[in-house]
Amino acid sequence: MTDPSPPPDAADIMTVVHEAIGGIALEPAEKREIWRFTQRELPYLWSQRTSYFILGSYRDPYIRRLRAVQNELTKQLGAYPFIMGDLLELPTDRLNTFDVMFLLLATYTDYIVGVFEKESGGEAPELGEIDDPPYFRKSYVFPRDYLWVTDTNLKSKQHVIQAALEIAFADDLSEDEVQSKIESLVDRAQDSGLDIDEQKIRSVIEDRVDDGAEPATYSWVHLNKFRKFELHDRCFTWTTEDELRTAVDELPSPTPRPEWETSE
């Protein structure tokens, strides 16, 4: 196998690589592997298709939601949605290869899409990367069960569903107490003008019980980062996988080109 040669924009690529590794000197074999990775994966991001870098947990069942987002985006003509775990790896023992791959992909992709259901795992540091420049401007987050902590009134169906899930999974409530509190919750929601019924609430709760998935909880740090995206209209909360699939429609379509390309 012949050694890969540096691409035309090798200097820009190496700037990103050195940021990822802290500026240490690369060994010749490491450079060759980086060129091999860039020649294999980056052309997809430089093509005329619009690329979507999908972040989230690779563990089951969370990976299923990443695949759901990927599948929905694949339906759109001109879209290239990808998950880093599917790509060629950098086979080097010395370097922090995840950081190298992540920053290269995040730099050259058109949009970054984060799907969050918990506060631990590899997706936690990823959230810390994309909420700051230069990635924030092209990033969108989809946190499950998220509500900003000051939103205490029943302002939307999502508020009602989240409140119902918290009631249903409360450890100190009997079955009768859960039933009573959910009925009261629905009554108050309907009195507030929301078009929601108890059957909808029950369906969501039953799905969660079947999946064994309690309501997602997040640290104060996570909530603040989600809130930042929310203030910029780039945070879309969801409860069920069907809602997540529907929420994918909120992402920019493959055309026209991203605004961030011409905003500087």
VOGU-584193 format. One record per residue: x, y, z of N, C-alpha, C in turn; residue number from 1; residue in three letters. Coordinates in pm, 1 decimal. Each point is the difference from the previous one (the first is absolute). Layout:
REM residues N
DRENPA       n_X       n_Y       n_Z      ca_X      ca_Y      ca_Z       c_X       c_Y       c_Z   nr  rest
DRENPA         X         Y         Z         X         Y         Z         X         Y         Z  NUM   ALA
...
This chain:
REM residues 264
DRENPA       n_X       n_Y       n_Z      ca_X      ca_Y      ca_Z       c_X       c_Y       c_Z   nr  rest
DRENPA      84.6    -119.6       0.0     -84.6     119.6       0.0      87.9     124.3       0.0    1   MET
DRENPA     -24.0      89.4     -92.7      79.0     121.7      -8.7     -41.5      96.4     109.9    2   THR
DRENPA      97.4      78.8      43.4     -28.4      98.8     103.9     -86.1     111.3     -58.0    3   ASP
DRENPA    -100.6      44.8      75.5     -84.1     109.7     -48.4      77.3     130.3      -0.3    4   PRO
DRENPA     -24.6      82.0    -100.4      67.0     129.2      -7.3     -87.6     106.1      65.0    5   SER
DRENPA      59.6     110.3      47.4     -79.0     105.8      62.9     -97.8      60.9     -98.8    6   PRO
DRENPA    -122.0      31.7      45.1     -98.7      63.6     -88.3      38.0     145.5     -25.2    7   PRO
DRENPA     -64.5      66.1     -96.6      33.6     139.4     -32.2     -12.4      95.1     118.2    8   PRO
DRENPA     -98.5     -22.1      88.1     -18.3      88.7     114.7      60.7     -61.1     125.6    9   ASP
DRENPA     116.3     -62.8     -16.6      65.5     -68.7     111.4      31.2      94.0     115.1   10   ALA
DRENPA      34.9     124.7     -29.4      36.8      93.5     106.1    -119.0      28.2      92.0   11   ALA
DRENPA    -118.8      19.7     -59.2    -119.7      24.2      80.6     -36.4    -123.2      83.2   12   ASP
DRENPA      13.8    -115.3     -61.0     -31.0    -123.9      71.1      93.8     -17.4     118.6   13   ILE
DRENPA     128.7      26.2     -20.4      95.6     -17.5     108.1     -21.4     101.8     110.7   14   MET
DRENPA     -54.0     115.9     -32.4     -33.6      96.3     104.7    -104.3     -58.2      94.2   15   THR
DRENPA    -100.2     -65.1     -57.8    -104.1     -64.7      80.8      59.9    -115.0      80.9   16   VAL
DRENPA      85.1     -79.6     -62.7      61.3    -114.3      68.4      83.5      46.2     118.3   17   VAL
DRENPA      78.8     103.5     -19.8      86.5      48.2     109.0     -81.9      61.0     112.9   18   HIS
DRENPA    -114.2      57.3     -32.5     -89.1      47.1     105.7     -49.6    -117.7      83.4   19   GLU
DRENPA     -28.8    -110.9     -68.5     -52.1    -118.0      69.4     103.8     -65.9      88.6   20   ALA
DRENPA     125.3       0.0     -42.1     104.0     -71.8      74.9      86.5      91.5      84.7   21   ILE
DRENPA     -31.4     129.8      -0.8      75.6      92.2      83.7     133.4      41.7     -56.6   22   GLY
DRENPA      17.4     -13.9    -131.1     120.0      51.5     -64.8     123.3     -87.4       7.4   23   GLY
DRENPA     -11.3    -123.9      46.4     117.9     -86.6       5.2      40.3     -41.4    -141.3   24   ILE
DRENPA     126.9     -39.4     -14.6      49.9     -41.0    -130.8     -54.9    -137.7     -35.9   25   ALA
DRENPA     -41.5     -13.9    -125.0     -52.7    -127.4     -48.7     112.0     -87.3     -54.3   26   LEU
DRENPA     -12.1    -128.3      22.7      93.7     -94.6     -59.8     -41.5     -25.9    -144.6   27   GLU
DRENPA      93.5     -37.5     -87.9     -33.9     -23.3    -141.4    -115.9     -97.2     -19.4   28   PRO
DRENPA      -2.7    -108.6      76.2    -108.5     -97.7     -14.6    -134.7      61.5      39.0   29   ALA
DRENPA       0.2      88.7      99.4    -124.0      64.6      42.7     -50.9      94.5    -107.2   30   GLU
DRENPA      90.2      71.2     -63.8     -40.4      87.8    -109.8     -62.6     -80.8    -113.5   31   LYS
DRENPA      60.6    -115.2     -30.2     -53.5     -82.0    -108.2    -142.1     -46.5      31.3   32   ARG
DRENPA     -23.6     -37.6     124.5    -135.0     -44.9      37.8    -100.7     114.2      -4.8   33   GLU
DRENPA      43.7     120.2      37.0     -89.4     115.8      -6.7     -34.4      31.7    -144.7   34   ILE
DRENPA      99.0      -4.6     -90.1     -29.5      23.8    -142.1     -92.8    -107.8     -54.8   35   TRP
DRENPA      21.0    -123.6      45.0     -87.7    -108.8     -47.1    -144.3      24.9      45.4   36   ARG
DRENPA     -16.4      43.7     123.9    -133.8      29.7      51.8     -63.2     115.3     -76.9   37   PHE
DRENPA      75.4     106.3     -21.7     -56.5     115.8     -68.7     -34.0     -30.7    -145.4   38   THR
DRENPA      83.8     -79.1     -66.0     -29.0     -34.8    -139.4    -119.1     -93.6     -11.7   39   GLN
DRENPA     -24.4     -78.0     105.1    -113.1     -93.7      -2.2    -131.2      69.3      38.5   40   ARG
DRENPA       1.6      84.1     103.8    -124.5      50.6      58.0     -34.4     144.4     -35.5   41   GLU
DRENPA      98.2      86.2     -11.9     -33.1     141.4     -21.5     -59.0      31.2    -137.7   42   LEU
DRENPA      33.7     -74.3    -106.4     -64.4      31.5    -129.2    -152.1      -3.6       5.4   43   PRO
DRENPA     -57.7     -84.3      85.6    -145.8      -1.7      13.5     -51.7     132.3      55.1   44   TYR
DRENPA      81.8      65.1      82.9     -39.7     127.5      59.4      27.1     116.5     -94.2   45   LEU
DRENPA      87.8     -19.0     -94.3      30.8     105.6     -96.9     -86.3     -11.7    -125.4   46   TRP
DRENPA     -81.3    -103.0      -8.2     -81.0     -21.4    -119.1    -117.1      98.2      -3.3   47   SER
DRENPA     -80.1     -10.2    -105.1    -116.0      88.3     -13.6    -114.2     -38.9      94.3   48   GLN
DRENPA       7.8    -119.5      58.5    -102.8     -39.6      95.0      16.7      75.8     132.5   49   ARG
DRENPA    -109.4      18.7      70.3       2.4      67.7     129.3      23.1    -104.4     108.6   50   THR
DRENPA     103.3      19.8      80.7      38.9     -99.6      99.7     -55.7      33.8     137.9   51   SER
DRENPA     -37.2    -106.5      73.2     -54.0      11.1     135.0      77.9     -96.0      90.3   52   TYR
DRENPA      74.9      53.1      93.3      80.7     -77.8      94.5     -87.9     -28.0     121.9   53   PHE
DRENPA     -39.2    -126.2      20.1     -94.9     -36.4     104.4      73.7     -48.8     123.9   54   ILE
DRENPA     -24.1      66.8     113.1      65.8     -32.9     126.1     -98.5     -65.8      96.2   55   LEU
DRENPA      52.1     -81.5      90.1     -83.1     -63.3     101.3      63.2    -129.4      46.3   56   GLY
DRENPA     -69.5     -69.9      87.5      53.5    -123.3      56.7     -11.8    -114.6     -99.7   57   SER
DRENPA     106.7     -82.2      -7.1      -0.1    -115.6     -88.2     -53.9    -125.4      69.0   58   TYR
DRENPA     -30.3       9.4     128.1     -51.2    -116.6      71.3    -147.9     -22.1     -31.3   59   ARG
DRENPA     -40.9    -126.6       6.9    -141.1     -32.9     -18.1     -73.7      33.2     130.5   60   ASP
DRENPA    -117.7      62.1      -4.3     -85.3      26.3    -116.9      22.9     136.6     -63.1   61   PRO
DRENPA      96.3      77.9      51.6      15.7     137.7     -47.6      42.2       6.0    -146.3   62   TYR
DRENPA      81.5     -96.6     -43.6      45.2       0.0    -138.2    -117.7      -9.7     -95.8   63   ILE
DRENPA    -109.2     -60.6      44.1    -116.4     -11.8     -87.9     -56.5     137.6     -34.9   64   ARG
DRENPA       8.9      93.0      94.9     -49.9     133.9     -27.7      93.5      74.3     -96.6   65   ARG
DRENPA     129.5     -25.1       9.1      91.9      60.5     -96.6     -30.1     -52.7    -140.2   66   LEU
DRENPA     -25.7    -129.9      -8.9     -33.3     -58.8    -129.8    -131.8      55.9     -52.8   67   ARG
DRENPA     -94.1      26.2      91.3    -128.6      56.6     -43.1      21.9     136.5     -63.2   68   ALA
DRENPA      83.7      83.2      62.2      30.3     131.9     -55.6      71.4     -15.0    -133.5   69   VAL
DRENPA      97.3     -90.2      -5.0      74.5     -23.9    -124.4     -93.8     -44.8    -111.4   70   GLN
DRENPA     -91.2     -89.6      32.0     -92.5     -50.0    -101.7     -93.0     110.0     -51.3   71   ASN
DRENPA     -47.9      85.6      91.0     -87.4     108.4     -43.6      73.5      96.3     -92.1   72   GLU
DRENPA     123.8      30.7      32.0      77.9      91.2     -83.5      35.2     -63.3    -134.3   73   LEU
DRENPA      22.5    -130.6       0.1      34.7     -70.2    -123.9    -111.7      10.9    -102.6   74   THR
DRENPA    -123.0      16.7      46.2    -114.1      11.8     -90.1       5.1     127.8     -83.2   75   LYS
DRENPA      79.6      97.1      43.7       5.0     128.3     -69.1     106.6      -2.9    -109.7   76   GLN
DRENPA     -38.9      35.6    -118.7      91.9       1.8    -112.8     112.1      99.8      26.0   77   LEU
DRENPA     122.9     -46.3     -15.2     114.6      88.5      17.2      56.2       4.3     140.3   78   GLY
DRENPA     -51.1     -85.4      89.5      48.1      -2.4     138.1     101.1    -113.0      19.5   79   ALA
DRENPA     101.6      27.3      80.8      96.5    -102.6      40.5       8.1       0.2     153.1   80   TYR
DRENPA     -85.8     -77.9      67.6       5.4      -9.4     145.8      94.3    -113.8      42.3   81   PRO
DRENPA      84.0      23.9      98.0      95.4    -103.7      39.1      23.4       0.7     150.5   82   PHE
DRENPA      43.6    -115.3      49.6      35.8     -20.4     140.2     147.8     -36.7       3.8   83   ILE
DRENPA      76.4      62.6      86.6     144.5     -18.4      -0.7      38.8    -145.8      20.0   84   MET
DRENPA     -78.3     -74.9      77.3      33.0    -139.2      25.8      -1.7     -87.2    -123.8   85   GLY
DRENPA     -61.9      47.3    -108.5      -5.4     -76.2    -124.5     120.6      25.7     -90.4   86   ASP
DRENPA      81.3      98.0      34.2     106.3      42.6     -90.2     131.1     -72.9      27.7   87   LEU
DRENPA      93.4      18.9     -92.5     134.8     -54.8      15.1      64.1      54.4     127.8   88   LEU
DRENPA      64.2     -87.1      76.5      66.3      43.9     122.2     146.0      35.3     -27.3   89   GLU
DRENPA      54.9      79.0      90.2     141.9      31.5      -6.4      75.4    -101.5      85.7   90   LEU
DRENPA      74.2     -91.6     -60.4      66.0    -106.3      77.4     132.4      44.9      60.3   91   PRO
DRENPA      -4.2      93.0      91.5     122.0      44.4      68.4     -18.3     -19.2     149.1   92   THR
DRENPA     103.9     -51.1      66.9      -7.9     -26.4     143.6      36.1     122.3      82.9   93   ASP
DRENPA      76.1      92.3     -55.4      52.3     111.7      79.0     -95.2     117.3       6.0   94   ARG
DRENPA     -69.4      29.8    -109.0     -80.1     122.1      -7.4    -138.8     -18.6      60.3   95   LEU
DRENPA     -57.6     112.7      39.7    -140.7       4.1      41.9     -85.9       6.3    -126.3   96   ASN
DRENPA     -17.8    -116.0     -60.3     -58.1      -7.4    -134.0    -145.0      47.1      -4.3   97   THR
DRENPA     -74.9     -20.7     109.6    -138.9      46.5      -1.2      -4.2     150.8     -22.9   98   PHE
DRENPA      83.5      74.6      70.5       1.0     145.3     -15.7      38.8      40.6    -141.4   99   ASP
DRENPA      97.5     -69.4     -57.4      43.3      32.7    -136.3    -114.3     -21.3     -98.2  100   VAL
DRENPA     -63.2    -116.2       7.9    -109.9     -30.4     -90.9    -117.2      94.7      21.5  101   MET
DRENPA     -33.6      23.0     126.4    -114.9      84.4      30.6      19.6     141.6     -54.0  102   PHE
DRENPA     114.1      59.8      25.8      20.5     138.4     -43.3       7.2      10.1    -151.9  103   LEU
DRENPA      59.8     -97.2     -66.0       3.4       3.2    -146.4    -140.8      -8.4     -57.7  104   LEU
DRENPA     -79.1     -92.5      51.2    -136.6     -16.4     -51.1     -86.7     120.3      34.4  105   LEU
DRENPA      13.3      50.5     122.1     -80.1     115.5      42.2      37.0     125.1     -78.9  106   ALA
DRENPA     124.6      11.7     -36.5      45.5     118.0     -74.2     -54.7       0.4    -142.1  107   THR
DRENPA      -0.4    -114.5     -64.8     -32.2      -3.5    -142.4    -143.0     -43.7     -31.5  108   TYR
DRENPA     -78.3     -41.3     101.4    -139.5     -33.9     -26.0     -83.8     126.5     -11.7  109   THR
DRENPA    -116.3     -12.3     -61.9     -88.7     116.4     -13.5     -80.2      25.9     126.4  110   ASP
DRENPA     -53.3    -107.8      60.0     -80.4      14.4     121.2      36.0    -109.1      99.4  111   TYR
DRENPA     -11.2      32.9     127.2      23.9     -95.3     108.7    -131.3     -20.6      73.8  112   ILE
DRENPA     -36.1    -126.5      20.5    -129.2     -34.2      60.1      25.2     -86.3     123.3  113   VAL
DRENPA     -32.0      51.2     118.8      20.3     -74.4     123.0    -130.3     -54.4      56.3  114   GLY
DRENPA      -3.9    -130.9      25.1    -118.0     -64.2      59.5      37.7     -42.6     141.4  115   VAL
DRENPA     -73.0      49.6     100.0      36.9     -22.1     139.3    -115.6     -61.7      77.5  116   PHE
DRENPA      33.6    -103.4      79.8     -99.2     -65.2      85.4      50.3     -17.5     142.3  117   GLU
DRENPA     123.7      36.4      26.3      59.1     -16.7     132.4     118.0      95.6      12.1  118   LYS
DRENPA      56.2       8.0     120.7     105.2      97.7      22.9     139.1     -61.5       9.7  119   GLU
DRENPA      10.1    -131.3     -17.6     129.2     -66.7       9.1      35.9     -63.7    -132.4  120   SER
DRENPA     126.6     -32.3     -16.8      44.6     -63.9    -122.6      72.9      96.6     -91.2  121   GLY
DRENPA      40.3     -51.2    -117.5      79.0      79.8     -93.0     -71.7     120.7     -53.7  122   GLY
DRENPA    -135.4      -2.5       0.2     -73.9     113.9     -52.5       7.6     121.5      90.3  123   GLU
DRENPA      38.8     -18.0     126.4      10.9     113.9      91.7     112.0      95.7     -41.6  124   ALA
DRENPA     123.9     -47.4     -22.2     102.3      91.8     -49.3     -27.2      53.3    -139.6  125   PRO
DRENPA     -71.1     -78.1     -82.1     -36.0      50.0    -132.7     -87.5     124.2      11.8  126   GLU
DRENPA     -94.9      -2.4      95.0     -84.9     116.9      22.6      84.7     119.2      40.1  127   LEU
DRENPA     103.2     -23.8      79.4      88.8     108.2      40.4      80.0      58.2    -114.5  128   GLY
DRENPA      21.2     -78.7    -103.7      74.0      49.0    -117.3     -88.2      85.4     -90.0  129   GLU
DRENPA    -124.5     -41.7     -20.4     -81.0      64.5    -104.6     -74.8     123.0      46.9  130   ILE
DRENPA       4.1      31.5     129.7     -74.1     118.3      45.2      85.7     125.6      -2.1  131   ASP
DRENPA     119.8      -9.5     -55.3      89.7     115.0     -12.7      47.0      12.0    -144.6  132   ASP
DRENPA      52.4     119.9     -37.0      56.3      16.2    -134.6     115.6     -97.9     -19.3  133   PRO
DRENPA      24.0     -43.5    -122.6     -69.8      38.3    -123.2    -118.1     -90.3     -35.0  134   PRO
DRENPA     -32.9     -95.6      90.2     -99.7    -101.3     -36.0    -142.9      39.0      37.3  135   TYR
DRENPA     -16.2      91.8      93.7    -133.9      33.3      48.7     -91.3      47.2    -112.8  136   PHE
DRENPA      52.1      76.5     -90.7     -83.2      61.1    -104.2     -64.8    -101.9     -93.1  137   ARG
DRENPA      53.2    -121.5      -5.6     -56.5    -100.2     -90.5     -50.3    -123.6      74.3  138   LYS
DRENPA     -21.9      14.0     130.8     -40.4    -113.7      82.1    -145.2      10.7      45.0  139   SER
DRENPA     -64.1    -116.5      12.8    -138.4     -12.3      45.0      -5.3    -113.9     101.5  140   TYR
DRENPA     -80.2      17.5     105.5      -8.8    -104.9     101.2    -143.2     -49.2      14.5  141   VAL
DRENPA     -11.4    -130.5      28.3    -129.5     -65.9      17.9       3.2     -75.2     133.3  142   PHE
DRENPA     -22.0      69.8     112.3       2.0     -66.5     130.2    -135.4     -60.2      36.5  143   PRO
DRENPA       1.8    -124.3      41.1    -124.6     -67.1      38.9     -47.9      52.6     136.0  144   ARG
DRENPA    -128.5      30.3       9.8     -64.8      41.4     124.7      51.9     132.9      54.7  145   ASP
DRENPA      72.2      76.5     -79.3      55.2     125.3      52.3    -107.4     106.7      15.3  146   TYR
DRENPA       5.2      69.8     111.8     -77.0     122.5      22.2      86.8      94.3      80.6  147   LEU
DRENPA       4.6     124.1     -39.2      77.1      98.6      77.0     -60.0      11.1     139.3  148   TRP
DRENPA      85.7       5.0     100.9     -43.1     -16.9     138.2     -96.0     107.8      47.9  149   VAL
DRENPA      -3.0     116.3     -63.0     -90.5     104.9      45.8    -138.4     -10.5     -62.9  150   THR
DRENPA     -18.2     -92.9     -93.9    -129.7     -17.0     -65.9     -90.2     -87.4      87.5  151   ASP
DRENPA     -60.7      59.1     102.1     -78.7     -77.2      95.4    -146.4      -7.2     -36.9  152   THR
DRENPA     -47.5      83.4     -90.6    -139.7      -3.9     -39.9     -20.3    -100.5    -112.9  153   ASN
DRENPA    -124.5     -41.0     -19.8     -32.5     -93.3    -107.7     -19.1      77.7    -129.3  154   LEU
DRENPA     109.8      28.2     -67.6      -3.6      86.1    -117.1     -12.8     -77.7    -130.4  155   LYS
DRENPA      27.6    -128.5       2.0      -4.2     -78.0    -122.9     -27.9    -145.7      33.6  156   SER
DRENPA     -28.9     -79.1    -103.7     -21.1    -143.3      19.7     124.7     -64.6      59.1  157   LYS
DRENPA     117.4      48.6     -40.9     124.2     -58.2      50.6      11.7      21.1     150.6  158   GLN
DRENPA     -42.3     118.2      49.6       0.8      24.4     144.3     -89.1    -101.1      71.6  159   HIS
DRENPA    -116.8     -24.9     -56.0     -95.5     -91.9      62.2      55.3    -142.3       1.7  160   VAL
DRENPA      54.8     -43.6    -111.0      53.6    -135.2      -9.8     116.6     -18.4      96.7  161   ILE
DRENPA      87.7      99.9       6.8     112.8     -10.0      91.4     -47.5      -9.5     144.5  162   GLN
DRENPA     -98.2      83.5      36.1     -53.4      -4.1     136.1     -64.2    -135.1      28.7  163   ALA
DRENPA     -70.9     -56.4     -98.0     -64.9    -129.8      18.3     102.2    -111.9      18.0  164   ALA
DRENPA     108.3       4.7     -75.1     104.6    -100.4      14.2      62.5       4.9     138.9  165   LEU
DRENPA      22.3     119.1      50.5      57.5      13.4     133.7     -94.5     -56.2     105.4  166   GLU
DRENPA    -130.2      20.3     -18.5     -98.8     -56.0      92.9       0.5    -152.7      -9.0  167   ILE
DRENPA      -2.1     -51.8    -123.3     -11.0    -143.9     -20.1     118.9     -77.2      55.3  168   ALA
DRENPA     118.0      60.8      -4.1     120.8     -69.0      44.3      42.0      39.3     141.8  169   PHE
DRENPA     -85.0      74.6      69.7      31.2      37.6     137.9      -3.5    -124.3      90.0  170   ALA
DRENPA      99.8     -15.1      83.4      10.7    -119.4      84.1     -98.8       0.0     116.3  171   ASP
DRENPA     -44.3     118.1      42.0     -78.1       9.5     123.5    -150.4      11.0     -24.3  172   ASP
DRENPA     -46.1     -29.4    -122.4    -142.0      10.4     -30.2     -58.5    -138.1     -29.2  173   LEU
DRENPA    -120.1     -23.8      52.3     -69.8    -124.5     -31.1     -62.4      10.1    -138.4  174   SER
DRENPA     -49.9    -111.5     -50.6     -62.7      -0.1    -132.2    -121.9      91.5      -3.0  175   GLU
DRENPA     -78.2      -1.9     107.8    -117.7      85.9       6.4      39.4     147.5       3.9  176   ASP
DRENPA     106.4      31.2      71.1      46.0     138.5       8.9      52.3      48.8    -134.7  177   GLU
DRENPA      67.9     -88.5     -70.3      48.3      36.3    -134.1    -118.0      30.4     -91.1  178   VAL
DRENPA    -100.4     -86.7       3.9    -118.4      19.5     -83.0     -67.6     133.0      31.4  179   GLN
DRENPA     -16.7      28.8     127.0     -67.0     123.2      41.6      77.4     122.9     -43.7  180   SER
DRENPA     130.6      -2.4      19.0      82.3     116.3     -34.1       4.0      22.7    -151.5  181   LYS
DRENPA       2.7    -106.4     -78.0       1.5      15.5    -145.9    -133.7      54.4     -48.6  182   ILE
DRENPA    -109.5     -48.7      56.4    -131.7      53.6     -36.2      -8.5     148.8      31.1  183   GLU
DRENPA      51.0      39.0     116.2       0.7     141.2      37.1      88.3      82.2     -94.0  184   SER
DRENPA     114.2     -58.0     -37.0      92.4      67.3     -92.2     -67.1      25.2    -134.6  185   LEU
DRENPA     -67.1    -100.8     -52.3     -67.1      14.2    -129.1    -111.1     104.1       8.5  186   VAL
DRENPA     -74.8      -1.1     109.0    -107.2      98.9      17.7      56.5     141.7      -1.5  187   ASP
DRENPA     110.7      20.4      71.7      60.4     134.4       4.5      53.4      40.2    -136.9  188   ARG
DRENPA      55.8     -97.1     -72.5      52.2      30.0    -133.9    -112.2      40.0     -93.8  189   ALA
DRENPA    -110.2     -74.3       6.1    -113.8      32.0     -86.4     -61.9     133.3      38.0  190   GLN
DRENPA      -3.6      30.5     129.6     -49.8     130.1      44.1      88.3     114.1     -49.8  191   ASP
DRENPA     127.7     -32.4     -24.1      93.5     101.0     -51.5      -7.8      14.9    -151.4  192   SER
DRENPA     -87.3     -82.1     -61.7     -19.4      11.5    -144.6      81.3     -96.2     -83.2  193   GLY
DRENPA      68.0     -95.8      64.3      80.6     -95.7     -75.0     -87.1    -116.5     -48.3  194   LEU
DRENPA      21.7     -38.9    -124.7     -75.9    -109.8     -60.2      72.6    -131.1      26.6  195   ASP
DRENPA     -23.8     -57.8     116.0      65.8    -124.0      37.8     -95.8     -80.4      86.4  196   ILE
DRENPA       4.2    -132.5     -15.1     -89.8     -82.9      80.3      79.8    -103.1      78.1  197   ASP
DRENPA     -68.0     -65.2      92.8      67.2     -94.4      88.5      53.7    -120.1     -77.0  198   GLU
DRENPA     -68.3     -40.8    -106.3      45.0    -114.8     -77.0     137.8      23.2     -59.8  199   GLN
DRENPA      23.5     122.3     -48.9     132.2      34.7     -53.3     106.5     -13.2     108.1  200   LYS
DRENPA     -31.9      51.2     118.3      93.9      -7.8     111.8      27.6    -146.3      34.3  201   ILE
DRENPA    -106.5     -80.6       9.9      14.4    -140.2      35.7      84.4     -75.5    -102.9  202   ARG
DRENPA     -18.6      32.4    -126.2      75.2     -66.6    -105.7     149.7      25.2      14.4  203   SER
DRENPA      36.3     124.7      28.5     142.1      33.5      17.9      57.4     -73.0     121.0  204   VAL
DRENPA     -74.4      -1.4     110.3      47.4     -66.2     121.4      17.3    -149.9     -23.8  205   ILE
DRENPA     -96.7     -62.1     -65.8       9.1    -143.7     -26.9     119.8     -33.5     -87.1  206   GLU
DRENPA      27.3      84.7     -98.1     117.3     -22.1     -85.8     128.3       5.9      82.1  207   ASP
DRENPA       6.1      95.0      92.5     119.4      12.3      83.7      15.2    -119.7      92.7  208   ARG
DRENPA    -110.4     -45.4      57.0       6.0    -115.8      87.7      45.9    -122.8     -77.8  209   VAL
DRENPA     -52.0     -16.8    -121.9      38.6    -114.3     -83.1     148.7       3.8     -33.3  210   ASP
DRENPA      51.6     120.5     -22.8     142.1      14.8     -32.7      88.9      -3.7     123.2  211   ASP
DRENPA     -61.0      11.1     118.0      78.7       7.7     122.2      77.1     129.5      11.9  212   GLY
DRENPA     -49.1     105.9     -65.3      72.3     127.4      -4.2     -70.6     103.6      86.2  213   ALA
DRENPA      61.5      37.4     110.7     -53.4     106.1      82.8      24.0     134.6     -67.8  214   GLU
DRENPA     -67.1     104.8      45.1      22.9     132.1     -60.0     147.8      38.8       5.5  215   PRO
DRENPA      47.6      59.6    -107.0     139.7      41.8      -4.1      23.2     112.8      98.8  216   ALA
DRENPA     113.1      -4.8      69.4      38.3     107.1      91.9     136.3      53.8     -41.2  217   THR
DRENPA      18.9     129.3      22.1     123.6      64.7     -42.5      55.5      86.9     111.7  218   TYR
DRENPA     129.8      17.2      -1.8      64.9      88.1      96.1     -31.3     145.4     -33.1  219   SER
DRENPA      29.1      87.8      95.6     -19.4     143.4     -21.7      82.6      48.3    -119.0  220   TRP
DRENPA     119.1     -56.5     -18.4      85.4      38.1    -113.1     -67.7     -36.1    -131.3  221   VAL
DRENPA     -52.5    -122.2      -8.8     -70.5     -41.7    -122.0    -119.1      90.1     -27.8  222   HIS
DRENPA     -79.1      26.8     102.7    -119.8      82.4     -18.3      35.6     137.6     -53.9  223   LEU
DRENPA     107.5      58.0      49.3      40.6     132.1     -47.3      46.4      -3.4    -144.2  224   ASN
DRENPA      67.9    -105.0     -37.8      44.1     -11.2    -139.2    -119.5     -18.8     -93.3  225   LYS
DRENPA     -95.1     -84.6      41.8    -121.3     -16.0     -80.5     -74.4     133.0     -12.1  226   PHE
DRENPA      -3.1      74.9     110.2     -70.3     128.7      -0.2      63.3      96.9     -99.4  227   ARG
DRENPA     130.7      -2.9     -10.4      68.5      86.7     -95.5     -47.4     -29.7    -142.0  228   LYS
DRENPA      -7.1    -127.7     -34.2     -50.8     -37.0    -131.9    -146.4      39.1     -14.7  229   PHE
DRENPA     -76.0     -16.6     106.7    -142.0      33.0      -4.3     -20.8     148.3     -29.7  230   GLU
DRENPA      81.1      85.6      60.6     -11.4     144.2     -22.4      30.5      37.3    -144.6  231   LEU
DRENPA      73.4     -87.5     -69.2      33.0      23.4    -141.1     -87.5     -83.8     -93.4  232   HIS
DRENPA    -108.2     -55.7      53.3     -95.7     -78.6     -79.6      64.5    -120.9     -65.2  233   ASP
DRENPA      95.0     -61.1      71.0      66.1    -118.7     -52.8      -0.5    -115.1     100.4  234   ARG
DRENPA    -101.1      -0.8      86.6     -19.5    -108.3      96.5    -140.5     -54.7     -18.3  235   CYS
DRENPA     -11.2    -130.9     -23.4    -129.3     -62.0     -27.0     -18.0    -120.3      92.3  236   PHE
DRENPA     -87.3      16.2      98.5     -20.6    -106.7      96.8     -96.4    -104.5     -54.5  237   THR
DRENPA       8.7    -120.7      52.1     -82.7    -110.2     -46.6     -20.4     -99.3     114.3  238   TRP
DRENPA    -103.8     -80.5     -12.9     -30.5    -100.4     101.2       3.1    -140.4     -57.9  239   THR
DRENPA     -59.0     -18.5    -116.7      -3.9    -131.2     -64.7      85.5       2.6    -126.4  240   THR
DRENPA      32.8    -119.0     -49.4      80.5      -6.3    -122.3     -73.8      60.8    -118.2  241   GLU
DRENPA    -131.2     -17.1      -4.7     -78.6      61.1    -107.2      12.5     151.8       4.1  242   ASP
DRENPA      -1.5      57.7     120.6      16.8     145.2      12.7     138.8      42.3     -44.6  243   GLU
DRENPA      99.8     -82.3      29.8     135.9      31.1     -44.6       7.3      -1.0    -152.4  244   LEU
DRENPA     -59.8     -99.5     -62.1       0.4      -7.3    -146.8     -67.9     123.8     -59.9  245   ARG
DRENPA    -109.7      41.0      60.8     -70.0     118.6     -48.5      84.6     125.0      19.2  246   THR
DRENPA      70.2       7.2     113.1      81.0     118.3      31.1     116.3      18.1     -96.7  247   ALA
DRENPA      42.1    -108.7     -63.7     109.6       9.7     -97.5     -36.3      98.6    -112.0  248   VAL
DRENPA    -128.2      16.1     -26.9     -43.3      94.4    -103.6      39.0     143.5      32.8  249   ASP
DRENPA      30.3      26.7     126.8      40.5     135.2      40.7     142.3      34.1     -42.9  250   GLU
DRENPA      77.1    -100.9     -36.8     136.8      25.6     -45.3      -1.4      67.6    -136.3  251   LEU
DRENPA     103.4      79.8     -29.4       8.9      58.2    -134.0       1.7    -109.7    -106.6  252   PRO
DRENPA     -69.3      21.8    -108.4      -4.0     -97.6    -107.6     132.1       1.4     -76.6  253   SER
DRENPA      26.7    -101.4     -80.8     126.1      -5.0     -73.6      27.1     121.9     -86.8  254   PRO
DRENPA    -101.6      72.6     -41.0      20.5     122.7     -76.4     -83.3     110.2      61.4  255   THR
DRENPA      43.9     122.5       1.2     126.2      49.8     -54.2     117.6     -30.7      92.8  256   PRO
DRENPA     115.2      53.5     -34.5     118.8     -22.6      78.8     -14.8      66.6     136.4  257   ARG
DRENPA      71.8     -49.9     102.5     -11.9      54.0     134.9      30.8     149.9       7.7  258   PRO
DRENPA     -76.2      70.0      81.9      22.5     143.0      16.6     136.7      30.7      57.0  259   GLU
DRENPA      51.9     -92.9      86.5     126.7      30.3      65.2     114.8      10.2    -100.1  260   TRP
DRENPA     -16.6     -60.5    -119.9     107.6       6.7     -98.6      23.0     143.3     -49.0  261   GLU
DRENPA    -106.9      80.6       0.7       9.5     135.0     -53.4     -17.2     106.7     107.2  262   THR
DRENPA       0.1     -41.5     127.6     -24.7      95.7     107.6     124.4      69.6      49.0  263   SER
DRENPA     114.4     -42.7     -47.0     124.7      62.3      47.1      45.6     107.2     -98.8  264   GLU
